[in-house]
Amino acid sequence: MTVLEQTIPDSLIQTLKKQKYHLIGNHSAVKRCKWLYESIVNDRVCYKEKFYGIKSHQCLQMTPSLYYCTQQCLFCWRAQSGDLQVTWDEMKLPQLNQPEEIINASIKEQQKILSGYKGHQRVNWRKLTEAYQPKNVAISLTGEPTLYPNISELIRTYRQREFTVFLVTNGTLPKRLAKLNREPTQLYLSLCASNEQIYKKLCRPLIPKAWEYLNESLELFQSFKCRTAIRMTLVKNHNMDNINEYAKLIEKANPTFIEAKAYMHIGYSNLRLKFDDMPQLVEVKAFAEELSKKTGYNLIDESVDSRVILLSRKDKNNKNIEK
């Protein structure tokens, strides 16, 4: 029995494999993003390419903490302990794999994913060829990446291989953020509640003082030299009010960007939320316009397909990442 099998129920492992997660070592995974396929086959790209210049066909989506998180958000698509009638300790990573082996395996698994496109009649061969050499890594997918103790070295090693790095955190581990000795290209912090009461109900933290820690991370945000973004997953009838409270929280962080994005009714969130909890783009835009008035951030772009609005104090034509 492997270390992974000792800590994670086999039924969950098999379910994730059926869902096309490519498992790496004891706690990591790669999964094909919808937009990788769309870019290579249908020449449609994700909002990260539209907003920031990240090439969808050269973006690798991974996590170093597949089964582990400090929150059980109602809107999250991942399987949480208690789903599928199995439980595990979401706060305790097993024996750690080293960054170098995780990165080598992540690239290898991405290439396995791409090998299936060679027989597709509509494949863009230029894009497919380029995709075998990914240039951006989105360290997100599922779980809380900063639970992985070697997150700085993971970022550093990806950067040494000339990747741009997008790191997404829920902000509940501010000490890990403070100790990052290699910053990503862009650091995201998820802000999905305007106050502690809504936060506890919607994000369901697994650790005490989580709201306090989130606020500590917001205040820490201004110390980063890299570009920063506040990501707001908006759930209708749950967290789309109290604009003034959101504005005060954003003021603490002073991010480069704000992304106001609709909750999408997919994955295991179907067990916890209703289809009607998914806001339309017009509702997301109305929220963003009110937030703009309160914060001074301007609406500079939008993605209809992903129902996301981008706000920033930067100029509309000055938002792409520096190469």
Secondary structure, DSSP 8 states (H G I E B T S, - for coil): --HHHHHS-HHHHHHHHHTTEEEETTTEEEE--HHHHIIIII----HHHHHH---GGGEEEEES-TT--SB--TT--S--TTGGG----TT---S---HHHHHHHHHHHHHHHHHTTTT-TT--HHHHHHHTS--EEEE-SSS-GGGSTTHHHHHHHHHHTT-EEEEEE-SS-HHHHHT-SS--SEEEEE---SSHHHHHHHT-BSSTTHHHHHHHHHHHGGG-SSEEEEEEEE-TTTSS--HHHHHHHHHHH--SEEEEEE----GGGGGTS-GGGS--HHHHHHHHHHHHHHH--EEEEEETTTTEEEEESS-TTS-S---
